[in-house]
Amino acid sequence: MTGSGAELDPVTLTLVQNRLDHISLQMGWVMTRTARSPIFSQAHDFSCFITDPAGYILSQADGLPIHTGGGGFAVRALLDSFSDDIGEGDAFVLNDPYVAGGNHLPDWVISRPVFADGELVAFCSNRGHQSDIGGGAAGSYNSAATEIFQEGLRLPPVRLVERGKTREDVWRLLLLNSRTPNLMDGDLRAMLGSTRIGMERLAELALELGGETKAYFGGILDIGERRMRVEIAALPDGVYHGSDLTDNDCFEARDYVIRVAVTVSGDHMTVDFTGTDDQMKGFKNSSIANTYSAVYTALASFLSPDLPGNEGTFRPVEIIMPEGSLVNPRPPAPMTMNTIIVATEIIHSVWQALGQFDPARSCAGWGKNSVPTMSGRDDRDMPFVMYHWAGAIGAGAVDGRDGFNANGGLISLGALYLPDLELYEQAYPVRFIRQQFRIDAGGPGQYRGGTGIDYAVEVDNPAILSLRGEGLYNESSYGVGGGFAGQAGHMQITEQGGAAIEPEKYGILPVGPMTLELKAAGGGGWGDPLRRDPYLVLRDVRDEMVSRRAAEEQYGVVMDESGRDIDMAATGRLRSRLSGERNRG
């Protein structure tokens, strides 16, 4: 391999980036196959990333963008804490949003330094959502929290493994603070194993590169920066605004608004949240790392999909976050919900602004999260924490593609997997009644929003629900280019022998054996629904995702008497009339 200084071999640079990405993916495969909790082994609620020795991300090929986009903050906090006291065989754990570069407390980072010929060359890290870390609610989503101390165990950068030997005192401390220590024990071991594999592969790469390792890692970041500058320069100079809101602070109804101004000037972009509302009482405040991750997620999903997934890509982007606001709160503000809400609102706001620079790439809004966390004791009297992820939301549409009908949430961009119901029935005291696409819930458009899931489950044992229903009861997505928002989500709980209730969006709710029914929020549509291909409408009617009535009223498509085909003449007349009415309106 050749190349030095400013002139690095471009083929080798590409191969090095691909090797790093493959190592990141290998770390993820190890996690999936060795983790103990379904949160990791099924849902993939973890992410792997690699940084250079200064803590800047080189690869984030595996996992959720809301995890990895701010991963560099965690490694840089580790470097600040331990500086030159980092040795071969060490591994560190951290989670705190205020002092350790964390996004929210349940996401723990395991980070391993990588040495080659005695020199620190990189860090391999894994950020994973723990089943329970203590705090005021099982599962650590405490929607009654008013300060971070009520949300669980806070960890600055802590040495967990020292020169290859696990610190058993620290290990016992961590497990003692979890309601599900058996799951945490297995999952932490999986995280350590994953990063060890990554460390070994990275050390091999560094030995191959020899003295040019630092130059090639720097070159990767430089390429990311140059590519992003070209992408930004292709946008027209200007300033555009976007906003989105959450309509409560977990205790009372009140609008809290994320406001952003995106400025493009040549090959530089500024994302300015000045004017965003002040931090709230409840646990939806966004840490600095989480805000950065959300902005990066919005940019990466709007701009070219070929942009490198490293931190150099975002050097040309300046982010302004007023202190004491929703996007940069002062301690001890709570923030466990922030990776979902207000991260979704941040992404929506940035998308709306970017869509004015290039309307053809506009992204319709996604339905917002509606699923609760459930905890209790199973038939063996063992504690459990279950996430009702099977009640997945609908995604927003883009030009050329309908929104995904069932997705793990905007902040994952499809990387959070839906559970296997049969395995969940074996693991938890539940029986699933239905899981199907909703009808008429996807936002109408030339490209339809995702429908979301109509979901029902019987729970055999008493349990406690940590409600996280941002997408319930009010529209939470938005349409673009003439498209419409998807339908709001709805939840109903019926305890044995009791009447059905619609719970609040947020709260801690003890329940007995019950039936939980959830209709998840639908995604927004893209473009004028009257321009949708009639045969796509027909397909949706046949698949029972759009009713015959909605086909006529929203799309102007008339079924024939059999209901299995289109009356093209009647469709033409109806579309002409509806188009005229909408233009006059």
C-alpha positions in Angstrom: 0.0 0.0 0.0 1.4 3.4 -1.0 0.5 7.0 -0.3 1.7 9.6 2.1 0.9 13.2 3.1 -1.6 15.0 0.9 -1.4 12.4 -1.9 -3.0 9.2 -0.7 -3.8 6.3 -3.0 -7.6 6.7 -3.8 -8.1 3.0 -4.3 -6.5 2.2 -0.9 -8.6 5.0 0.7 -11.8 3.3 -0.6 -10.6 -0.1 0.5 -9.8 1.2 4.0 -13.3 2.8 4.3 -14.9 -0.5 3.1 -12.8 -2.5 5.6 -13.9 -0.2 8.4 -17.5 -0.5 7.4 -17.2 -4.3 7.3 -15.7 -4.4 10.8 -18.6 -2.3 12.1 -21.0 -4.8 10.5 -19.1 -7.7 12.0 -19.4 -6.2 15.4 -23.2 -6.0 14.9 -23.4 -9.6 13.8 -21.6 -10.7 17.0 -24.0 -8.6 19.0 -27.1 -10.1 17.4 -25.9 -13.7 17.9 -24.6 -13.4 21.5 -26.9 -10.9 23.3 -29.4 -12.2 25.8 -32.3 -9.7 25.6 -34.7 -9.4 22.7 -33.9 -5.7 22.6 -30.5 -6.6 21.1 -31.0 -10.1 19.6 -34.3 -9.3 17.8 -35.0 -5.6 17.7 -31.3 -4.6 17.1 -31.6 -1.6 19.4 -27.8 -1.1 19.4 -25.3 0.4 17.1 -21.6 -0.1 16.4 -19.1 2.6 15.4 -15.4 3.2 15.0 -13.5 6.4 15.7 -9.9 7.6 15.1 -7.7 8.0 18.2 -9.0 11.6 18.6 -12.6 10.3 18.9 -14.0 11.3 15.4 -16.2 8.7 13.7 -14.7 6.8 10.8 -17.5 4.3 10.3 -21.1 3.9 11.5 -22.2 1.1 9.1 -24.2 -0.8 11.6 -27.2 0.3 13.7 -29.4 3.3 14.3 -28.4 6.7 13.1 -29.7 8.4 16.3 -27.1 6.2 18.2 -24.1 6.7 16.1 -24.3 10.2 14.8 -23.3 11.6 18.2 -21.0 8.6 19.1 -17.9 10.8 18.8 -19.1 12.9 21.7 -18.9 9.7 23.9 -15.4 8.8 22.9 -14.1 12.4 23.2 -15.6 12.5 26.7 -13.7 9.3 27.5 -10.5 10.9 26.2 -11.1 14.0 28.3 -11.6 11.8 31.4 -8.6 9.4 31.0 -6.3 11.3 28.6 -3.0 9.3 28.6 -4.2 6.7 31.1 -5.6 4.4 28.5 -3.9 1.0 28.0 -4.1 -2.1 25.9 -6.8 -4.5 27.0 -8.9 -1.7 28.6 -12.6 -1.2 28.0 -14.9 1.6 29.3 -18.6 2.1 29.9 -20.5 5.4 30.0 -24.0 6.8 29.5 -24.5 10.3 31.0 -25.8 12.9 28.6 -24.3 15.8 30.6 -20.7 14.7 31.2 -20.1 11.6 29.1 -21.4 12.5 25.6 -24.5 10.3 26.1 -27.8 10.7 24.3 -30.0 9.3 27.0 -29.3 7.1 30.1 -30.6 3.7 28.9 -28.1 3.8 25.9 -24.8 2.5 27.4 -21.6 2.8 25.4 -18.9 0.2 25.6 -15.7 1.6 24.1 -12.4 -0.2 23.5 -9.1 1.4 22.5 -7.3 -0.2 19.6 -3.5 -0.4 19.7 -1.0 -1.4 17.0 2.7 -1.7 17.8 2.0 0.0 21.1 0.4 3.0 19.6 -3.3 4.1 20.1 -4.8 4.1 16.6 -8.6 3.9 17.1 -11.6 3.1 19.3 -14.2 0.4 18.7 -17.5 1.2 20.4 -21.0 -0.2 20.8 -24.0 1.8 22.0 -26.9 -0.3 23.2 -30.3 0.2 25.0 -30.3 -1.7 28.3 -33.5 -3.4 29.4 -33.5 -1.6 32.7 -31.0 0.7 34.5 -33.0 1.5 37.7 -34.8 4.8 38.1 -38.5 5.4 38.9 -40.0 3.0 36.3 -39.1 -0.4 35.1 -37.6 -0.3 31.7 -36.2 3.1 32.6 -38.8 5.1 30.6 -40.0 7.1 33.6 -42.6 9.5 32.1 -43.1 10.9 35.7 -39.5 12.1 35.9 -38.8 15.8 36.4 -35.1 15.5 36.8 -32.4 13.1 35.4 -31.8 11.6 38.9 -35.2 9.8 38.6 -34.3 8.2 35.3 -31.7 5.6 36.4 -28.0 5.0 37.0 -25.7 7.8 35.7 -22.3 6.8 34.4 -19.4 9.1 33.6 -16.6 7.3 31.6 -15.8 4.3 33.9 -13.0 1.7 33.3 -14.9 -1.6 33.2 -12.0 -3.8 32.0 -8.4 -3.0 33.0 -5.6 -4.5 31.0 -7.7 -7.4 30.0 -9.3 -8.1 33.5 -12.9 -7.2 34.2 -13.3 -5.0 37.3 -15.7 -7.2 39.3 -16.6 -4.5 41.8 -17.8 -2.2 39.0 -19.6 -5.1 37.3 -21.5 -5.9 40.5 -22.4 -2.2 40.9 -23.9 -2.1 37.4 -26.0 -5.3 37.9 -27.2 -4.2 41.3 -28.8 -1.1 39.8 -30.9 -3.1 37.2 -34.3 -4.8 37.7 -33.2 -7.3 35.1 -29.6 -8.1 36.0 -29.6 -11.4 34.1 -30.3 -9.6 30.9 -27.8 -6.8 31.6 -25.1 -9.4 32.5 -25.6 -11.2 29.1 -25.9 -8.0 27.1 -22.8 -6.3 28.5 -20.8 -9.5 27.8 -22.1 -9.3 24.2 -21.1 -5.7 23.9 -17.6 -6.5 25.3 -17.3 -9.4 22.9 -18.5 -7.3 19.9 -15.9 -4.6 20.6 -13.2 -7.1 21.2 -13.8 -8.6 17.7 -13.8 -5.1 16.3 -10.5 -4.3 18.1 -8.8 -7.4 16.7 -9.9 -6.7 13.2 -8.9 -3.0 13.4 -5.5 -3.8 14.8 -4.9 -6.1 11.8 -5.8 -3.3 9.5 -3.5 -0.9 11.3 -0.6 -3.3 11.0 -1.2 -3.6 7.3 -1.2 0.2 6.9 1.8 0.6 9.1 3.0 4.1 9.6 0.4 5.4 7.2 -2.6 4.4 9.4 -3.1 8.0 10.7 -2.8 9.5 7.3 -5.4 7.1 5.8 -7.8 7.6 8.6 -7.4 11.4 8.2 -7.9 11.0 4.5 -11.2 9.3 5.0 -12.5 12.2 7.1 -11.2 14.7 4.5 -13.0 12.9 1.7 -16.2 13.0 3.7 -15.8 16.8 4.1 -15.1 17.4 0.4 -18.1 15.3 -0.6 -20.4 17.2 1.7 -19.1 20.5 0.5 -20.0 19.6 -3.1 -23.4 18.4 -2.0 -24.1 21.7 -0.1 -22.8 23.8 -2.9 -25.3 22.2 -5.2 -28.1 23.8 -3.1 -29.2 27.4 -3.7 -27.9 29.9 -1.2 -30.6 31.1 1.2 -32.3 30.8 4.5 -35.3 28.6 5.1 -37.2 27.7 8.2 -38.9 24.6 9.6 -40.7 23.7 12.8 -42.5 20.9 14.6 -44.0 20.5 18.0 -44.8 18.2 20.8 -48.2 19.1 22.4 -47.4 18.2 26.0 -44.7 18.1 28.6 -45.8 14.7 29.9 -47.9 16.4 32.7 -50.2 18.9 30.9 -51.2 19.9 27.4 -49.0 22.7 26.1 -47.2 23.2 22.8 -43.4 23.0 22.8 -42.0 24.0 19.4 -38.7 23.1 17.8 -37.8 26.0 15.4 -34.9 25.9 13.0 -33.3 28.1 10.4 -31.1 26.4 7.8 -28.7 28.7 6.0 -26.7 27.6 2.9 -23.9 29.9 1.9 -21.6 28.4 -0.7 -20.3 25.1 0.6 -21.2 25.8 4.2 -24.5 25.1 6.1 -25.7 26.5 9.4 -28.5 24.8 11.3 -29.7 27.3 13.9 -32.3 26.4 16.6 -32.5 29.9 18.0 -36.2 30.5 18.9 -36.8 26.9 20.0 -38.8 26.8 23.2 -37.2 26.4 26.6 -36.6 23.0 28.1 -39.6 21.3 29.6 -40.5 19.7 32.9 -40.9 16.3 31.4 -38.3 13.8 29.9 -38.4 15.0 26.3 -35.4 17.3 26.4 -32.6 16.6 23.9 -28.9 16.3 25.0 -26.2 17.9 22.8 -25.1 14.5 21.4 -28.7 13.6 20.6 -29.4 16.9 18.9 -26.3 16.5 16.7 -27.4 12.9 15.9 -30.9 14.0 14.9 -29.5 16.8 12.6 -27.1 14.4 11.0 -29.9 11.9 10.5 -32.0 14.6 8.8 -29.2 15.6 6.5 -28.0 12.1 5.6 -31.5 11.0 4.7 -32.3 14.1 2.6 -29.0 14.6 0.7 -27.2 12.0 -1.4 -27.3 8.4 -0.2 -23.7 8.1 -1.4 -22.3 10.5 1.2 -19.7 8.8 3.4 -20.9 7.8 6.9 -18.0 9.4 8.8 -17.8 12.5 10.9 -15.7 14.4 8.3 -18.9 14.6 6.3 -20.4 17.0 8.8 -17.5 19.4 9.2 -19.1 21.9 6.9 -22.3 22.0 9.1 -22.5 24.4 12.0 -25.2 23.6 14.6 -26.4 26.4 16.9 -28.2 25.2 20.0 -29.3 27.8 22.6 -28.5 26.7 26.1 -31.6 26.0 28.3 -33.7 25.1 25.3 -35.3 21.8 24.3 -32.2 21.0 22.1 -29.6 21.9 24.8 -31.1 21.8 28.3 -29.4 22.7 31.5 -29.0 20.0 34.2 -30.8 18.3 35.8 -33.4 18.2 33.1 -34.7 14.7 32.4 -34.3 13.3 28.9 -34.9 9.6 28.5 -37.5 10.0 25.7 -35.3 12.3 23.7 -34.0 9.7 21.2 -37.5 9.3 19.9 -39.2 12.6 21.0 -37.9 15.3 20.4 -35.4 13.8 18.0 -38.4 13.2 15.6 -39.4 16.8 15.8 -35.8 17.9 15.1 -35.6 15.8 12.0 -39.0 16.9 10.8 -38.1 20.6 11.3 -34.8 20.2 9.4 -36.5 18.3 6.6 -39.1 21.0 6.2 -36.4 23.6 5.8 -34.3 21.5 3.4 -37.4 20.8 1.3 -37.6 24.5 0.4 -34.1 24.3 -1.0 -35.0 21.3 -3.1 -38.7 20.5 -3.2 -38.2 17.4 -5.3 -36.4 15.7 -2.4 -38.9 16.7 0.2 -39.7 14.0 2.8 -43.2 13.7 4.2 -43.5 13.4 8.0 -43.5 10.0 9.8 -46.1 9.0 12.3 -44.9 9.4 15.9 -44.3 6.7 18.4 -47.2 5.2 20.3 -45.9 2.1 21.9 -45.7 1.6 25.7 -43.0 -0.2 27.7 -44.5 -3.0 29.9 -42.9 -4.5 33.0 -44.0 -7.1 35.5 -43.3 -10.7 36.6 -43.7 -13.7 34.3 -45.2 -17.1 35.1 -41.8 -18.1 36.7 -42.0 -15.0 38.9 -39.0 -13.5 37.0 -39.0 -9.8 36.2 -39.5 -8.8 32.6 -39.5 -5.7 30.5 -41.3 -5.8 27.2 -41.5 -3.2 24.4 -44.6 -3.3 22.3 -42.7 -2.6 19.2 -45.0 -4.8 17.1 -47.4 -1.8 17.1 -45.2 0.0 14.6 -45.8 3.4 13.0 -46.2 4.3 9.3 -43.4 6.2 7.6 -43.7 9.3 5.4 -43.6 9.0 1.6 -41.0 10.5 -0.8 -41.0 11.1 -4.5 -41.2 7.7 -6.2 -42.0 5.6 -3.1 -44.8 5.0 -0.7 -44.0 5.3 3.0 -43.1 2.0 4.8 -46.3 0.6 6.3 -44.6 -0.6 9.5 -41.4 0.8 10.8 -39.4 1.0 14.0 -39.5 4.8 14.0 -38.0 7.8 12.2 -34.9 7.9 14.3 -33.9 4.4 13.2 -34.6 4.9 9.4 -35.6 1.3 9.2 -32.7 -0.2 11.2 -34.9 -1.1 14.3 -36.4 -4.5 13.6 -40.0 -5.6 14.5 -40.2 -8.6 16.9 -41.0 -12.1 16.1 -44.4 -12.6 17.7 -44.0 -16.3 18.3 -40.8 -15.8 20.2 -42.3 -12.9 22.2 -45.1 -15.2 23.2 -42.5 -17.7 24.6 -40.6 -14.9 26.4 -43.4 -12.9 27.9 -46.9 -13.7 29.4 -48.7 -12.4 26.3 -50.8 -13.8 23.4 -51.1 -11.8 20.2 -54.6 -11.4 18.7 -53.7 -9.4 15.6 -51.0 -7.5 13.8 -52.1 -6.1 10.5 -51.8 -2.9 8.4 -54.4 -0.2 9.2 -56.9 0.9 6.7 -57.1 4.5 5.5 -54.5 5.6 8.0 -51.7 6.4 5.5 -51.6 10.0 4.4 -53.1 10.3 0.9 -50.7 11.4 -1.8 -49.4 10.6 -5.2 -47.2 8.4 -3.0 -49.1 7.2 0.0 -47.9 7.4 3.6 -47.3 4.2 5.5 -50.4 2.8 7.2 -49.0 1.9 10.6 -50.1 -1.2 12.4 -53.4 -2.3 13.9 -52.2 -4.4 16.9 -53.8 -6.2 19.8 -52.3 -8.4 22.5 -53.7 -10.2 25.6 -51.5 -9.8 28.7 -52.0 -12.6 31.3 -50.3 -11.1 34.3 -50.6 -7.8 36.2 -48.2 -5.3 34.7 -47.1 -1.7 34.7 -47.2 0.4 31.5 -44.9 3.2 30.9 -46.9 5.2 28.4 -45.0 6.9 25.6 -47.9 7.8 23.2 -46.7 10.9 21.4 -48.5 9.7 18.2 -51.9 9.1 19.9 -55.1 11.0 19.4 -53.7 13.9 17.2 -52.2 13.8 13.7 -48.4 13.7 14.1 -47.1 13.4 10.5 -47.5 15.9 7.7 -47.9 15.8 3.9 -45.8 17.6 1.3 -46.4 18.8 -2.2 -50.1 18.4 -2.0 -50.1 15.2 0.1 -51.9 14.9 3.4 -51.0 13.8 7.0 -51.6 10.3 8.1 -54.2 9.4 10.7 -53.5 9.7 14.4 -52.9 6.7 16.5 -55.3 5.3 19.1 -54.9 3.1 22.1 -57.5 1.2 24.2 -56.9 -0.9 27.3 -59.6 -3.3 28.6 -58.8 -5.0 31.9 -60.6 -8.3 32.7 -64.1 -7.5 33.8 -63.6 -3.8 33.3 -64.6 -1.1 30.7 -62.3 0.0 27.9 -60.3 3.1 28.5 -58.2 5.4 26.4 -55.1 6.1 28.4 -53.2 9.4 28.5 -50.3 9.9 26.2 -47.8 9.7 29.0 -47.8 8.3 32.5 -47.2 5.2 34.7 -50.3 3.0 34.6 -50.6 -0.2 36.7 -53.0 -2.7 35.1 -54.3 -6.2 35.8 -54.6 -8.9 33.1 -55.8 -7.0 30.1 -56.2 -6.6 26.3 -54.1 -3.8 24.8 -55.2 -2.5 21.4 -53.1 -0.1 19.5 -53.6 1.6 16.1 -50.3 3.2 15.3 -50.0 6.7 13.7 -49.8 6.8 9.9 -47.2 8.6 7.8 -47.7 11.6 5.5 -48.3 11.4 1.8 -46.2 13.0 -1.0 -47.8 14.9 -3.9 -51.4 15.3 -5.1 -53.5 12.2 -4.4 -55.3 12.7 -7.7 -52.1 12.0 -9.5 -51.6 8.6 -7.9 -51.6 5.7 -10.4 -55.2 4.3 -10.2 -53.8 0.8 -10.3 -51.8 1.5 -7.2 -55.0 2.6 -5.5 -56.7 -0.6 -6.8 -53.9 -2.6 -5.2 -54.3 -0.8 -1.9 -58.1 -1.5 -2.0 -57.5 -5.1 -2.7 -55.0 -5.3 0.1 -57.5 -3.6 2.5 -55.1 -0.7 3.2 -57.5 1.8 1.5 -61.3 1.5 1.6 -63.5 1.9 -1.5 -64.9 5.1 0.0 -61.4 6.6 0.5 -60.4 5.5 -2.9 -63.2 7.7 -4.3 -63.0 10.7 -1.9 -59.3 11.0 -1.6 -57.9 9.6 -4.8 -60.8 10.0 -7.2 -60.7 6.3 -8.2 -64.0 4.5 -8.7 -64.3 0.7 -8.4 -66.6 -1.2 -10.7 -69.6 -3.2 -9.3 -67.4 -6.2 -8.4 -65.1 -4.1 -6.3 -62.1 -5.9 -7.9 -61.4 -3.5 -10.8 -61.5 0.2 -11.8 -64.3 1.9 -13.6 -62.0 4.1 -15.7 -64.7 6.3 -17.3 -66.2 7.1 -13.9 -62.7 7.6 -12.5 -61.8 10.2 -15.2 -65.0 12.2 -14.5 -64.6 12.1 -10.7 -60.9 13.1 -10.8 -61.8 16.1 -13.1 -64.5 17.2 -10.7 -62.4 16.8 -7.6 -59.5 18.6 -9.2 -61.7 21.6 -10.0 -63.1 21.7 -6.5 -59.7 21.5 -4.9 -58.3 24.2 -7.1 -61.3 26.5 -6.3 -60.8 25.7 -2.6 
